[in-house]
Amino acid sequence: MIKKIELNLKELGDLAKIIPGPEPRLRVSPTLGRIIPVCEPKLDGNESTYVARCLETNWISSTGNNIEQFEKKFARCCGTRYGISCTSGTTALHLALVTLGIGKGDEVIIPTFTMIATANAVTYTGATPVLVDAEPDTWNIDTEQIEEKITERTRAVIVVHTYGHPADMDKILSIAKKYHLYVVEDAAEAHGAEYKGKKIGSIGNIACFSFYANKIITTGEGGMLTTNDKKIAEVAKELRSHAFSKERHFWHQYIGYNYRMTNLQAAIGLAQVERFDEFVQLRIEHARLYNSMLKGIKGITLPPETKDVKNVYWMYSILVEDELGISRDELRGRLAERGVETRTFFIPMHLQPIYFRRYPQRFPIAEELCRKGMYLPSASSLTEKEINYVVKSIISVI
């Protein structure tokens, strides 16, 4: 039986104070009569119509017209020639890495400040995740620290566009070219984002998207690879389906995976991608409203804004500074009592029980982001009234 990796917080020493406390108990808002979730899908388009069509025609598995249509339309939204659907953002990352031939003995550079799927996907291949701290201004991987982590075993850099804000792709591509490395974009949080006019998902060798229910575009669960490289697309498409050969059935020339998206999921995705620009713009407009209402509050740092990039604010993310007078966890607890659900930022990879003993070094920016960061409700379906309520609730409890 698999062994659970235990980590007593005492082992962390002074780092223990960085780890978020237990989730606060949510109560129904006395004003609204309900809870405002941190995120939820917006499914009021053609989703039910397209799913019903699958059921009526019996095309519910991994074959069906919706899959190809969804792949083509999503790829077009990302400015790429190819889209390869799969079961999740995590399997998209794993599929991307194995398609590029990354495996045991290799190293892949990733940010320590990311969701654990990034590190796990590297680990699945047998390669080693090599961690880099975050930038203080964008919260993305610190490009100034990448080169010092490169060795003769380094094969790729995974770039996470954190919370929808694009990373410094010019610098990363320059480093990758110098050292002959692949660039994988972890764009799970960045549907519709842009870097200097280029669509996120079209800049590296391959990109990976998630369609989990809290993403800007959702299929419930699901993922997508995007690329402009025909060979990468062909291999990834073959690997995701047990590596069935085109020559004959039950003939396998690779170790393949069952990472296929279903036609039912693609039906939802197809309806969602029809409103791609609308959903992206809603996230941006909600962020502008939050910004206008929160900008005068001393002790709250607003999400990053960088010249020449389009941040899509997958989650509206703030830092609770010491000047606010209460901690991030205290603020979350008080908001929960008023029916406002929130989330903490990612716990960095070097502080995770399963990775902690591998990485004795410190990553101070990621640690501060973990200590201070939280998301406010961020769904595309949010109303101005709800945003007003969230902000007024913050003001009332500090």
N, C-alpha and C positions, 0 to 999 in steps of 0.2 A: 504494500500500500504506500502511496506517495506520502512523503513526510512534510508536515507543515513547518514552515520556518517561523520560529518565534523570535520576537525582539522585545525585551523588556525596556521600557522607556528610560530606565536608569542607565542602560548602556549608552544612551545618546548624550548623557551628561547635560551640558548647558543647551544642547540642541533640542532637548525634550520640550522646551517652551515653544518651539516653532510648530510642533505637531498640533493640528486643530483638535479641539475638544469634541465630545460626542455631538451628534446632530441635535439641534434644539427641537423641542416638541412644538409642532405647529398647532395653532388654534384658529378657529374660524374668525375672520375679521368681524368685529361687532358692527362696523360701518357698512361693509359690503355684503355681509352674510355668507361669505365663502372665503376660500383660500386663493391667493394669487400664486400659481406655481412658478418656479424659477424658469421653466420653459415647457411648452407643449406644442404639438404639431397643429398646423392650420390645414384642415382637410375639407374645405368647403367648395372645391372645384369639381372636376370630372372623376375624382377618385372612385366613387361608388359605381359610376356608370362603367368605367373601364374594368373594374374588378368583376362586376356582374357579367360583363361580356366574356371574361375568362371562364366563369362558372357555367355559363350557358353553352359554351363551345367545348368545355372539358380541357382547355389548354391551361393547366394550372401548375405544371412542373417547370423544368428548366429549358423547355422548348416553347417557342411562341413568338408571335410578331412583336409583342410589347418589348421584349428584351432588346432586339435589334434596334427598334425605334428609339427606345430610351437611351441606349448607348450612343447612337448617332447624334441625338439632340443634345445630350449632356456634353458630349465631346465638342460639339459646335459652340455651346455656351462657354467652354473653356478655351476655345481657339485652337483645338487640336484635331488631328486627322482621325484618331482612334480613341474609342472608349471600350473598356473591357469590364463588364459588371461582375460582381462577386458577392459573397455573403456578408461582408462587414468591412469597416475601415481597417480593422486589424488584419484580416486575411488579405486585404489589398496590399498592405505593407509587406506581409510575408511573401505574397505572390510576386511583388515587385523585386524583392531581394533575391529570391531563388531564380527568377527569370534572368537577373543580371549575373547569376553564377556565384553569388556570395554564399560562403559556407564555413565549415570548420577551419580554424586557423586565421580567418580574416578578421579585420577590425572595421567597425562602422562608427563614425563620429556622429553623435546626437547631442541635443541639449539635455542637461539634467532636469531643466524645468519643462516638463511635458507630461502628458497623460501616459500611463505605464504601457499602453499598447505599443508605443514607439520602441521602447527598450525590449519588450517581450518579443516583438517580431524579429528583431536582430538575434535574440537568444534562441528562438525556434530554429534558426538556420545553423546553429553551432558557432556562429561568429560572436565576437565580443563587442558589446556597446562601450564606446569610449566617450566619456562625458565632458561637456563644455558648459561653462556658466552662462547666465543670461546677460543681456545688455540692460542697464538700468532704465533706459528711455523707451525702448520698444518691447522689452520682455522676451525678445527672440534670442536665438543663439548669438553669442558674442563673437563676431567674425574676427576680432583681433586675437582671439585665443585659439582659433582652429589650427593654424599651422604648427603650433608647438605640440599639438597632440598627434600629428601625422607621423607614422612609422612606415617601414617597408611592408607592413601587413595591412595598411589602410587601403580599403577598396572603395569606400563610398562615404558621403555625407548625407544624413537625413536632415532636411531643413523643415522645421515646424513653423507654420505661419500662425503664431500664437493668438488665439481668440479672434482670428480674422484679420490680424494686422500682418501684412507681408514682411518677410525678412529681407535683408540686404542682399539681393540676388546677384548684383554685379560683382560684389566682393567675393561671394561664395563661388560663383562660376569661374572667376579669375583664379582662385586657389585650386579649384578642381581641375582646371585646364593645366595648371603648372605641375600638378602631381598625378595627372591622369586618373582622376577619381570620378565615379558616377555621382550624380546629384539626384536624390530622391526627394520630391516635395511631399511632405506630410501636410496635405491641404484639407484634412478632415474638418477643420473649423473655418475654412476660408472660401466657401462657395461664392464666386462672383468677385472676389478681391482682385486688385490689379497692382502691378509694380511697374511704374514708369510707362503706363499704357499697355503693358503686356498682361494677359490674363494669367492669374495664378492657376497652375496646372499645366501650363504650356512652356514653362521656362527651363526646368531641369530635364534630365533624360526621361524621367517617368514621374508621375504624381499619383497620389492616393487620396481618395475622398471617402468619407463616411456618410451614410444616410440613416444613422440612428435617429430616433424620434425627436431628439432635441436639436437636430441640425437644420440649417436653413432650407434645404431640400431633404425630404425624408422618404424612405420606403418602409419604415418601421425598424428593420435591420437591413443592412446592405452596404455595399461599397462599390467603388469604381476606380480603375486605373485609367489614366489618360496619358497619351504619348503621341509624338509625331514620328516615331521610329517604327517603321513597318515590321522589322524583324522582331523587335521587343514585343509589339502587339501580337504577332502571330504566336510566339512562344508562350506568352502569358495566357492567351486564349486557350492554347492546348493544355497547359499545365493545370488550369482551373477546373478542367473536366476529366480528371483521372489520366490525363495525357493520352486519351484515345487517339490513335493514329488516323490520318486521313487515308492511308493506304488500305487498311482493313480494320474491321472492328475487333475489339479485344486484343489489340496489338499495341504494346506500350514501350516507347523508347526513352521515356523520362520517368522519374518518380513524380507522379501527379497528385492532385488534391481534389477533393470534392468541394469546391468553392463556388458553385454555380448559383446565381440568383434565379429565383422562380419567376415565371410569367406573371403570377399574382403580385409579387413585389414590384416588378417592372411596370405593371399597370398603374400602381400608385405613383411610382416615380415619373411615369410619363405625364400624368396629370399635374404633378408638382412642377416638372420642368417647363410646362406650358406657362407657368407663372414665375419663372426664374427671376426675371428682372424686378417684378413686383415684390417678391419676398425679400430680395436683397435690399431694395429701396426702403421697405418697411423697417428693417433692422437699422438702417442708417438714419432714418427719420426719428425713430425712437431714441437712438443715441443722442441726436441733436437736442431733443426735448429734455432728456436726462441732463445733458451737459448744461443747458441753459438754466436749469433749476438748481443744480448742485454746485456750479462753479464758484459761488460765493461762500461756500462752507469751508472754513479753515479746518484742515485735518483730513480732508478727502481729496485724494489724487485721482483725477479723471483718466479715462483710457488714453493710450498713446495716439498722437496725431503727428504724422510725419509727411514732409513734403514729397510729392511725386508718387505717393501710394494711395490706394483706395482701401481703407479699412472697412470691413463689412460688419464688425461688431457682432460676431456670432453670439457671444455673451457680453452683456454690458458689465464691464469689470472695473472695479475701483480698488484703491489701496486705502486702508484705514490707518492714517498716521497717528503717532503718539499724541499730537496736538489736539486730536478730537476729544480726548479726555476719557474715552472708553475704548476697550480693546475691540478688535474685529469680532471675536467670539461673543462678547457682551452685546454688541450691536446686533448680531445675528439672532441672539436669544430674544432680545426685545422686539425685533421685527416679527419673529415667529409668533409671539404672543398677539400680534396684530394681524395675523393671517398672511404675512409676507414671507414666502419661501426664498431662501438664498442658498448659495453654495460657496465653499471655500475654494481657493486656488489649488492647483495641483501640489501634491507633496513631491518634492524633487526625487529623482531616481536614487540618489546616493543616501537618502533617508528611508527608503523602503525596506521592510524586513528582508525581502528576498535578494536585495542587492547591497545592503548596508555594509556587510563585511568585505565586499569586493572593492569598495571605494572609500579609503580612509581620509581622502582629502576633503577640504571645505570648498563650498561654492557660495560665497556670501550674498550675491545678488539674488540667486534662486531662493536662498533661505529667507531673505527679507520679503520676497514676493509671497512665499508660503505663509509667513507670519502675518502679513498685512492684507492679503488679497481676498476678495469675495466678488461673486456675481450677484447682481440684482435681477429681478424677473426680466426676461429677454425674448419672450415668444413673439413671432410675427403677428400674432393675433391680439397683442396688447392694445388696450385703448388708452387714449389720453387721460381719461378719468383714472384708470388704474395706475398709470405712471405718476400722476399727481398724488394719488393716495400713497404710493411707495415713498415718494420724496417727502411728503408731509409727515409720514410715519417716522422717517429718519430724523427729521428736524425735531419732532416731538419727544424723541427718546434720548437725544444727546445733551 
